Amino acid sequence: MNSDEEPGVVLTREEAWRLLEGSRFGRLAVSVANQPDVFPLNFFASGDKVWIRTNPGSKLAELTVNSRVAFEADEVSDGAAWSVVVKGTARILESQTEIDAADRLPLEPWLKTRKWTYVEITPSSVSGRKFQLGAEPERY
């Protein structure tokens, strides 16, 4: 994006997904009993799916109550920024075949803890924007 372009550009689904595939840190948004919650986490995106690893706790408990989630990843660098939002359904992987396949993904915990549970997010929508950062234009 150069300085002659509009400050914000809506990305195609394919452009947004490519940015998501190149990122590893995002935020999972859930809502249970009209109470929203957001969890920062690492993830892996590929083949129109997003995977996370977790342990039993509030994140996993909330996913079992309401599997509809939003997931967001973004990046800011060199005067530009982007943000991608995935809305979809989360599902805990339960079959050993799925777990074995997920074990082969490049998805390692950041903390020195074992995270045995994989969650797969299947998108119903993917949207994204790129932004040119800069000073606010003159008002008058």
Disulfide bonds with the S-S distance in Angstrom:
none
